[in-house]
Amino acid sequence: MTIPAEQHRARGRRGSMPRAVLAIVVVAALLAAGLGGTISALNGTVYSAGGFVEQYLDALGRGDTVGALAFGGVMPDKADLAAWGLSDDAAADLPKTLLRASVLGGLRNIELASATATPATNDDGTAQTVVFDFVLNGTASSMAFTVERAGTFAGVFNAWKFTISPLAVLQVSVLHERSFTVNGLTLDTRAHTAADAPATFSTSAAYLAFAPNRYTFEHESAMLTAKKSTVSVTAAGPTAVEVNALPNKVMVTQVQSELDKFLDACATQTVLQPTSCPWGITIDDRIESTPAWSITAYPPVTLTAGELSFEMVAAPGEARIVVEVQSLFDGDVTTRDEDVPFTMGLSVTVQPSGALAIQLH
């Protein structure tokens, strides 16, 4: 019996269908296995705890502050502040001025050093302490970060957040001044205080800042100079910094000039005891001419920091008097020409206007 050609082709198609279905199933299985392997590989690298932190560090290295601040857990919460010894009120006032690209730089050669499982604070139960090595402005450094799982995204990729904020808090004390410069940015410690807050000789303020990073502090003004000091911040939380602003040559010269002018004015008084001046002389004989004073040695100005002002301890000077006197004993007239030693001290502060306020004593 001859089978029609149409029936033969139909039977061929029916026979090939199971093979096609099988092929599709095999391909799908392979794709699923490959996709699963890819997802697993990505969760072990890019979307791992280490990958999460590395992306944060890479953002800092590129100066991408917007990207760095977008990572979960970067901004400190109440738990972070409590652990750092800062109150909620202090946190509300922490300036974010330093969270900018212009103060960043020098973070290179970022490499994962270790990742260790740690107790988690979330329901997921997955947390890690991740340590990265890097070169910070030419110096080999490292920093530890604590992160924890924060669910998934796209249904398959691990999401992470910082358990403890990686940001630092720079607690800056500016001695004898109110302004300082950090990484080229000049700040005023009193910018965020109340307008009616009393002026103080030294000031302080705290600022949120990126870590890891290196910060160079200094001060240079018309009267005061602070030596540069560099702090490499490789830990979250508070870092204390001191900027010691001291009188420079310009200030010492100006104070010396003001002191000399005062003494010169004293020397113009034609009396034996110049009023409000640090020297005088008592002569028991009769004065026959107008006393003439001059300064033969001015007290040298040296300034050191006190509690409320810069202080010049009493320094020696000499004034010369020339006057004719008649002896009450024998009536002889002679010229009295001698140096009269004295001491002089003072206190000085730099006013907000930049002028000097000098108190002689």
C-alpha beads as a LAMMPS data file, in Angstrom:
LAMMPS data file: protein, C-alpha beads

361 atoms
360 bonds

1 atom types
1 bond types

-500.0 500.0 xlo xhi
-500.0 500.0 ylo yhi
-500.0 500.0 zlo zhi

Masses

1 110.0

Atoms # bond

1 1 1 0.000 0.000 0.000
2 1 1 1.385 3.323 -0.974
3 1 1 1.388 6.113 1.666
4 1 1 0.467 9.482 0.227
5 1 1 3.252 12.055 0.261
6 1 1 1.241 14.420 2.495
7 1 1 0.831 11.747 5.194
8 1 1 4.540 10.926 5.038
9 1 1 5.511 14.527 5.585
10 1 1 3.033 14.871 8.463
11 1 1 4.485 11.827 10.204
12 1 1 7.991 13.337 9.750
13 1 1 6.908 16.538 11.343
14 1 1 5.331 14.704 14.274
15 1 1 8.545 12.776 14.773
16 1 1 10.706 15.903 14.767
17 1 1 8.553 17.790 17.291
18 1 1 9.776 15.870 20.378
19 1 1 13.318 16.428 19.262
20 1 1 12.672 20.182 18.842
21 1 1 11.022 20.407 22.249
22 1 1 13.916 18.525 23.767
23 1 1 16.371 20.886 22.098
24 1 1 14.487 23.905 23.412
25 1 1 14.432 22.436 26.904
26 1 1 18.155 21.716 26.731
27 1 1 18.933 25.221 25.458
28 1 1 16.696 26.760 28.127
29 1 1 18.379 24.677 30.789
30 1 1 21.782 25.730 29.535
31 1 1 20.726 29.363 29.444
32 1 1 19.246 29.091 32.936
33 1 1 22.404 27.438 34.204
34 1 1 24.526 30.071 32.494
35 1 1 22.341 32.883 33.825
36 1 1 22.418 31.368 37.278
37 1 1 26.180 31.074 37.074
38 1 1 26.437 34.662 35.862
39 1 1 24.205 35.918 38.657
40 1 1 26.179 33.908 41.186
41 1 1 29.438 35.268 39.804
42 1 1 28.153 38.863 39.904
43 1 1 26.870 38.419 43.457
44 1 1 30.313 37.194 44.370
45 1 1 32.108 40.164 42.814
46 1 1 30.320 43.327 41.715
47 1 1 27.360 42.826 44.037
48 1 1 29.337 41.415 46.952
49 1 1 30.137 43.269 50.168
50 1 1 33.606 43.955 48.814
51 1 1 32.223 45.095 45.468
52 1 1 29.856 47.481 47.238
53 1 1 32.651 49.104 49.228
54 1 1 34.956 49.170 46.218
55 1 1 32.381 51.156 44.264
56 1 1 32.210 53.668 47.137
57 1 1 35.992 54.010 47.196
58 1 1 36.108 54.292 43.418
59 1 1 33.604 57.166 43.595
60 1 1 35.843 58.959 46.106
61 1 1 38.889 58.342 43.928
62 1 1 37.090 59.943 40.965
63 1 1 35.812 62.850 43.060
64 1 1 32.202 61.759 42.513
65 1 1 30.767 63.021 45.791
66 1 1 27.151 62.755 44.626
67 1 1 27.677 59.105 43.791
68 1 1 29.519 58.409 47.050
69 1 1 26.770 59.962 49.159
70 1 1 24.131 57.909 47.328
71 1 1 25.366 54.621 48.819
72 1 1 23.113 53.186 51.497
73 1 1 24.167 53.972 55.057
74 1 1 26.752 56.606 54.148
75 1 1 25.112 59.393 56.140
76 1 1 25.412 58.730 59.908
77 1 1 22.271 57.845 61.844
78 1 1 21.489 58.107 65.564
79 1 1 23.265 54.836 66.304
80 1 1 26.434 56.068 64.613
81 1 1 26.304 59.364 66.478
82 1 1 25.762 57.637 69.801
83 1 1 28.715 55.310 69.112
84 1 1 30.839 58.375 68.295
85 1 1 29.776 60.148 71.472
86 1 1 27.773 62.806 69.631
87 1 1 24.275 63.863 70.604
88 1 1 21.324 64.247 68.245
89 1 1 21.600 68.011 68.619
90 1 1 25.244 67.883 67.611
91 1 1 24.362 65.803 64.573
92 1 1 21.756 68.288 63.415
93 1 1 24.388 71.013 63.447
94 1 1 27.181 69.084 61.734
95 1 1 28.096 71.140 58.655
96 1 1 28.378 69.205 55.389
97 1 1 30.707 71.823 53.920
98 1 1 33.546 69.347 53.451
99 1 1 31.437 66.825 51.543
100 1 1 32.617 68.245 48.220
101 1 1 34.927 67.127 45.445
102 1 1 37.418 69.966 45.868
103 1 1 38.786 68.523 49.126
104 1 1 39.234 65.002 47.736
105 1 1 42.229 63.550 45.934
106 1 1 45.072 61.098 46.058
107 1 1 43.142 57.830 46.530
108 1 1 44.683 55.205 44.234
109 1 1 45.428 51.467 43.871
110 1 1 42.273 50.294 45.650
111 1 1 42.438 46.560 46.470
112 1 1 40.332 44.242 48.631
113 1 1 42.418 42.895 51.520
114 1 1 39.863 40.802 53.444
115 1 1 36.175 40.215 54.048
116 1 1 35.035 38.641 57.315
117 1 1 31.527 37.669 58.384
118 1 1 30.289 39.590 61.434
119 1 1 27.076 39.569 63.515
120 1 1 24.332 41.385 61.646
121 1 1 21.843 43.906 62.964
122 1 1 19.259 43.220 60.265
123 1 1 16.788 40.378 59.704
124 1 1 18.829 39.058 56.799
125 1 1 21.583 38.002 59.162
126 1 1 24.339 38.730 56.651
127 1 1 27.025 41.258 57.539
128 1 1 30.714 41.589 56.763
129 1 1 33.705 43.612 57.817
130 1 1 35.575 44.507 54.660
131 1 1 39.148 45.804 54.671
132 1 1 40.622 47.600 51.682
133 1 1 44.217 48.547 51.006
134 1 1 44.981 51.646 48.957
135 1 1 47.523 54.375 48.390
136 1 1 46.495 57.674 49.936
137 1 1 48.514 60.599 48.605
138 1 1 51.510 58.363 48.065
139 1 1 51.263 56.506 51.402
140 1 1 50.117 52.897 51.714
141 1 1 47.028 52.800 53.947
142 1 1 43.987 50.690 54.738
143 1 1 40.502 51.102 56.162
144 1 1 37.858 48.720 57.512
145 1 1 34.164 49.030 56.612
146 1 1 31.166 47.239 58.127
147 1 1 28.335 46.450 55.700
148 1 1 25.181 44.329 55.761
149 1 1 22.682 42.969 53.288
150 1 1 19.878 45.300 52.298
151 1 1 17.700 42.877 50.307
152 1 1 18.021 42.489 46.547
153 1 1 17.350 44.453 43.405
154 1 1 16.084 43.130 40.099
155 1 1 15.013 40.175 42.221
156 1 1 18.386 38.433 41.989
157 1 1 21.296 40.767 42.806
158 1 1 22.451 41.371 46.362
159 1 1 22.031 44.872 47.745
160 1 1 24.217 46.199 50.578
161 1 1 24.437 49.157 52.901
162 1 1 26.943 50.448 55.409
163 1 1 26.131 49.236 58.917
164 1 1 28.343 51.991 60.298
165 1 1 28.692 55.208 58.314
166 1 1 32.121 55.454 56.662
167 1 1 32.144 59.225 57.073
168 1 1 34.485 60.970 59.487
169 1 1 33.744 63.851 61.834
170 1 1 36.600 66.356 61.904
171 1 1 36.559 68.071 65.281
172 1 1 38.631 71.172 64.565
173 1 1 39.973 73.361 67.362
174 1 1 41.380 76.668 66.135
175 1 1 43.554 78.171 68.846
176 1 1 43.538 81.971 69.077
177 1 1 41.488 82.355 65.875
178 1 1 38.162 81.502 64.268
179 1 1 39.112 80.624 60.695
180 1 1 41.249 77.920 59.117
181 1 1 41.993 76.434 55.722
182 1 1 41.613 72.733 54.910
183 1 1 42.723 71.378 51.525
184 1 1 42.524 74.884 50.104
185 1 1 39.038 75.628 51.477
186 1 1 38.811 78.419 54.089
187 1 1 36.158 77.971 56.787
188 1 1 34.955 79.989 59.764
189 1 1 34.293 77.969 62.910
190 1 1 31.645 80.457 63.992
191 1 1 29.695 80.335 60.734
192 1 1 27.082 78.039 62.287
193 1 1 26.897 79.588 65.762
194 1 1 24.266 81.985 67.001
195 1 1 24.749 85.587 65.956
196 1 1 24.774 86.721 69.587
197 1 1 27.245 84.086 70.756
198 1 1 30.062 85.710 72.762
199 1 1 33.443 86.020 71.092
200 1 1 36.131 83.696 72.389
201 1 1 39.915 83.661 72.081
202 1 1 39.896 80.119 70.669
203 1 1 37.091 78.421 68.743
204 1 1 36.054 74.968 67.585
205 1 1 33.629 73.270 65.224
206 1 1 32.901 69.772 63.878
207 1 1 32.416 68.875 60.208
208 1 1 31.294 65.755 58.361
209 1 1 34.043 64.616 56.014
210 1 1 34.796 61.768 53.631
211 1 1 37.037 58.898 54.675
212 1 1 39.481 57.742 53.586
213 1 1 41.088 61.033 52.686
214 1 1 43.996 63.245 53.656
215 1 1 43.325 66.716 55.035
216 1 1 45.903 69.504 55.327
217 1 1 45.080 72.239 57.823
218 1 1 46.630 75.687 58.047
219 1 1 45.904 79.332 58.785
220 1 1 47.388 82.452 57.252
221 1 1 46.125 85.947 57.955
222 1 1 47.617 89.404 58.279
223 1 1 48.619 88.874 61.918
224 1 1 48.512 85.136 62.600
225 1 1 50.037 82.048 61.036
226 1 1 49.558 78.363 61.802
227 1 1 51.973 75.738 60.563
228 1 1 50.556 73.186 58.144
229 1 1 49.464 69.911 59.687
230 1 1 48.300 66.912 57.681
231 1 1 45.904 64.268 58.957
232 1 1 45.241 61.020 57.092
233 1 1 41.722 59.958 58.018
234 1 1 41.295 56.199 57.577
235 1 1 38.580 55.509 60.141
236 1 1 34.969 56.503 60.551
237 1 1 33.866 58.772 63.359
238 1 1 35.579 61.605 65.202
239 1 1 39.110 62.785 64.422
240 1 1 40.510 65.635 66.525
241 1 1 42.487 68.335 64.736
242 1 1 44.250 71.373 66.218
243 1 1 45.155 74.513 64.305
244 1 1 47.500 76.675 66.391
245 1 1 47.439 80.236 65.052
246 1 1 50.304 82.280 66.471
247 1 1 51.569 85.836 65.970
248 1 1 53.667 86.235 62.837
249 1 1 56.434 88.741 62.130
250 1 1 53.955 91.343 60.894
251 1 1 52.028 91.262 64.159
252 1 1 55.142 91.352 66.349
253 1 1 56.495 94.269 64.320
254 1 1 53.237 96.180 64.624
255 1 1 52.995 95.603 68.368
256 1 1 56.631 96.689 68.749
257 1 1 55.867 99.818 66.754
258 1 1 52.837 100.664 68.904
259 1 1 54.810 100.074 72.097
260 1 1 57.671 102.242 70.882
261 1 1 55.254 105.040 69.978
262 1 1 53.752 104.906 73.450
263 1 1 57.164 105.097 75.106
264 1 1 58.244 107.916 72.793
265 1 1 55.121 109.836 73.803
266 1 1 56.004 109.270 77.454
267 1 1 59.458 110.681 76.769
268 1 1 57.935 113.981 75.619
269 1 1 56.646 114.707 79.126
270 1 1 58.971 117.218 80.788
271 1 1 58.456 115.998 84.334
272 1 1 60.387 113.673 86.612
273 1 1 57.449 111.225 86.840
274 1 1 55.762 110.986 83.403
275 1 1 52.033 110.298 83.851
276 1 1 50.846 106.703 83.068
277 1 1 54.357 105.737 82.022
278 1 1 56.457 102.834 83.282
279 1 1 59.362 104.896 84.630
280 1 1 60.173 107.964 86.698
281 1 1 62.834 109.342 88.993
282 1 1 62.930 111.097 92.336
283 1 1 65.511 113.886 92.835
284 1 1 65.913 115.480 96.268
285 1 1 67.937 118.470 94.983
286 1 1 66.480 121.579 93.386
287 1 1 65.588 121.229 89.674
288 1 1 67.215 123.975 87.642
289 1 1 66.126 123.011 84.098
290 1 1 63.328 121.251 82.292
291 1 1 63.781 117.461 82.488
292 1 1 64.436 115.899 79.088
293 1 1 63.659 112.197 78.551
294 1 1 64.656 109.857 75.734
295 1 1 64.492 106.097 75.217
296 1 1 67.846 104.352 75.100
297 1 1 66.487 100.761 75.033
298 1 1 62.993 99.687 74.022
299 1 1 61.613 96.486 75.596
300 1 1 61.717 93.754 72.915
301 1 1 58.293 92.357 72.054
302 1 1 57.814 88.599 72.281
303 1 1 54.282 87.193 72.323
304 1 1 53.035 83.929 73.757
305 1 1 49.478 82.624 73.944
306 1 1 47.608 83.074 77.196
307 1 1 44.078 82.055 78.145
308 1 1 42.357 85.122 76.730
309 1 1 45.007 86.977 74.728
310 1 1 48.597 86.974 73.547
311 1 1 50.885 88.040 76.331
312 1 1 54.195 89.878 76.487
313 1 1 55.716 89.314 79.894
314 1 1 57.418 92.273 81.499
315 1 1 60.564 93.019 79.497
316 1 1 63.355 95.428 80.412
317 1 1 63.929 98.851 78.844
318 1 1 65.817 102.043 79.661
319 1 1 64.909 105.714 79.573
320 1 1 67.541 108.482 79.784
321 1 1 67.021 111.712 81.722
322 1 1 69.062 114.890 81.344
323 1 1 68.344 117.691 83.843
324 1 1 70.299 120.343 85.705
325 1 1 70.057 120.218 89.500
326 1 1 71.381 122.345 92.347
327 1 1 72.656 120.627 95.433
328 1 1 70.782 121.575 98.565
329 1 1 73.926 120.790 100.525
330 1 1 76.516 123.039 98.894
331 1 1 74.623 124.874 96.120
332 1 1 76.638 123.346 93.281
333 1 1 74.802 123.070 89.960
334 1 1 75.412 119.867 87.994
335 1 1 73.868 118.045 85.053
336 1 1 72.068 114.849 86.003
337 1 1 72.513 112.488 83.024
338 1 1 71.610 108.865 83.690
339 1 1 69.693 105.838 82.404
340 1 1 66.605 104.818 84.320
341 1 1 65.667 101.095 83.946
342 1 1 62.032 100.019 83.708
343 1 1 59.955 97.015 82.670
344 1 1 56.948 96.851 80.390
345 1 1 54.397 94.136 79.552
346 1 1 51.230 93.996 77.519
347 1 1 48.303 91.895 76.308
348 1 1 47.041 91.910 72.729
349 1 1 44.193 90.378 70.771
350 1 1 43.261 90.473 67.112
351 1 1 39.791 91.952 66.691
352 1 1 37.325 90.589 64.078
353 1 1 38.128 93.634 61.943
354 1 1 41.793 92.631 61.918
355 1 1 42.879 95.535 64.112
356 1 1 44.983 94.952 67.209
357 1 1 43.647 95.649 70.703
358 1 1 46.671 96.287 72.941
359 1 1 46.481 96.559 76.725
360 1 1 49.676 97.830 78.352
361 1 1 50.668 96.741 81.811

Bonds

1 1 1 2
2 1 2 3
3 1 3 4
4 1 4 5
5 1 5 6
6 1 6 7
7 1 7 8
8 1 8 9
9 1 9 10
10 1 10 11
11 1 11 12
12 1 12 13
13 1 13 14
14 1 14 15
15 1 15 16
16 1 16 17
17 1 17 18
18 1 18 19
19 1 19 20
20 1 20 21
21 1 21 22
22 1 22 23
23 1 23 24
24 1 24 25
25 1 25 26
26 1 26 27
27 1 27 28
28 1 28 29
29 1 29 30
30 1 30 31
31 1 31 32
32 1 32 33
33 1 33 34
34 1 34 35
35 1 35 36
36 1 36 37
37 1 37 38
38 1 38 39
39 1 39 40
40 1 40 41
41 1 41 42
42 1 42 43
43 1 43 44
44 1 44 45
45 1 45 46
46 1 46 47
47 1 47 48
48 1 48 49
49 1 49 50
50 1 50 51
51 1 51 52
52 1 52 53
53 1 53 54
54 1 54 55
55 1 55 56
56 1 56 57
57 1 57 58
58 1 58 59
59 1 59 60
60 1 60 61
61 1 61 62
62 1 62 63
63 1 63 64
64 1 64 65
65 1 65 66
66 1 66 67
67 1 67 68
68 1 68 69
69 1 69 70
70 1 70 71
71 1 71 72
72 1 72 73
73 1 73 74
74 1 74 75
75 1 75 76
76 1 76 77
77 1 77 78
78 1 78 79
79 1 79 80
80 1 80 81
81 1 81 82
82 1 82 83
83 1 83 84
84 1 84 85
85 1 85 86
86 1 86 87
87 1 87 88
88 1 88 89
89 1 89 90
90 1 90 91
91 1 91 92
92 1 92 93
93 1 93 94
94 1 94 95
95 1 95 96
96 1 96 97
97 1 97 98
98 1 98 99
99 1 99 100
100 1 100 101
101 1 101 102
102 1 102 103
103 1 103 104
104 1 104 105
105 1 105 106
106 1 106 107
107 1 107 108
108 1 108 109
109 1 109 110
110 1 110 111
111 1 111 112
112 1 112 113
113 1 113 114
114 1 114 115
115 1 115 116
116 1 116 117
117 1 117 118
118 1 118 119
119 1 119 120
120 1 120 121
121 1 121 122
122 1 122 123
123 1 123 124
124 1 124 125
125 1 125 126
126 1 126 127
127 1 127 128
128 1 128 129
129 1 129 130
130 1 130 131
131 1 131 132
132 1 132 133
133 1 133 134
134 1 134 135
135 1 135 136
136 1 136 137
137 1 137 138
138 1 138 139
139 1 139 140
140 1 140 141
141 1 141 142
142 1 142 143
143 1 143 144
144 1 144 145
145 1 145 146
146 1 146 147
147 1 147 148
148 1 148 149
149 1 149 150
150 1 150 151
151 1 151 152
152 1 152 153
153 1 153 154
154 1 154 155
155 1 155 156
156 1 156 157
157 1 157 158
158 1 158 159
159 1 159 160
160 1 160 161
161 1 161 162
162 1 162 163
163 1 163 164
164 1 164 165
165 1 165 166
166 1 166 167
167 1 167 168
168 1 168 169
169 1 169 170
170 1 170 171
171 1 171 172
172 1 172 173
173 1 173 174
174 1 174 175
175 1 175 176
176 1 176 177
177 1 177 178
178 1 178 179
179 1 179 180
180 1 180 181
181 1 181 182
182 1 182 183
183 1 183 184
184 1 184 185
185 1 185 186
186 1 186 187
187 1 187 188
188 1 188 189
189 1 189 190
190 1 190 191
191 1 191 192
192 1 192 193
193 1 193 194
194 1 194 195
195 1 195 196
196 1 196 197
197 1 197 198
198 1 198 199
199 1 199 200
200 1 200 201
201 1 201 202
202 1 202 203
203 1 203 204
204 1 204 205
205 1 205 206
206 1 206 207
207 1 207 208
208 1 208 209
209 1 209 210
210 1 210 211
211 1 211 212
212 1 212 213
213 1 213 214
214 1 214 215
215 1 215 216
216 1 216 217
217 1 217 218
218 1 218 219
219 1 219 220
220 1 220 221
221 1 221 222
222 1 222 223
223 1 223 224
224 1 224 225
225 1 225 226
226 1 226 227
227 1 227 228
228 1 228 229
229 1 229 230
230 1 230 231
231 1 231 232
232 1 232 233
233 1 233 234
234 1 234 235
235 1 235 236
236 1 236 237
237 1 237 238
238 1 238 239
239 1 239 240
240 1 240 241
241 1 241 242
242 1 242 243
243 1 243 244
244 1 244 245
245 1 245 246
246 1 246 247
247 1 247 248
248 1 248 249
249 1 249 250
250 1 250 251
251 1 251 252
252 1 252 253
253 1 253 254
254 1 254 255
255 1 255 256
256 1 256 257
257 1 257 258
258 1 258 259
259 1 259 260
260 1 260 261
261 1 261 262
262 1 262 263
263 1 263 264
264 1 264 265
265 1 265 266
266 1 266 267
267 1 267 268
268 1 268 269
269 1 269 270
270 1 270 271
271 1 271 272
272 1 272 273
273 1 273 274
274 1 274 275
275 1 275 276
276 1 276 277
277 1 277 278
278 1 278 279
279 1 279 280
280 1 280 281
281 1 281 282
282 1 282 283
283 1 283 284
284 1 284 285
285 1 285 286
286 1 286 287
287 1 287 288
288 1 288 289
289 1 289 290
290 1 290 291
291 1 291 292
292 1 292 293
293 1 293 294
294 1 294 295
295 1 295 296
296 1 296 297
297 1 297 298
298 1 298 299
299 1 299 300
300 1 300 301
301 1 301 302
302 1 302 303
303 1 303 304
304 1 304 305
305 1 305 306
306 1 306 307
307 1 307 308
308 1 308 309
309 1 309 310
310 1 310 311
311 1 311 312
312 1 312 313
313 1 313 314
314 1 314 315
315 1 315 316
316 1 316 317
317 1 317 318
318 1 318 319
319 1 319 320
320 1 320 321
321 1 321 322
322 1 322 323
323 1 323 324
324 1 324 325
325 1 325 326
326 1 326 327
327 1 327 328
328 1 328 329
329 1 329 330
330 1 330 331
331 1 331 332
332 1 332 333
333 1 333 334
334 1 334 335
335 1 335 336
336 1 336 337
337 1 337 338
338 1 338 339
339 1 339 340
340 1 340 341
341 1 341 342
342 1 342 343
343 1 343 344
344 1 344 345
345 1 345 346
346 1 346 347
347 1 347 348
348 1 348 349
349 1 349 350
350 1 350 351
351 1 351 352
352 1 352 353
353 1 353 354
354 1 354 355
355 1 355 356
356 1 356 357
357 1 357 358
358 1 358 359
359 1 359 360
360 1 360 361
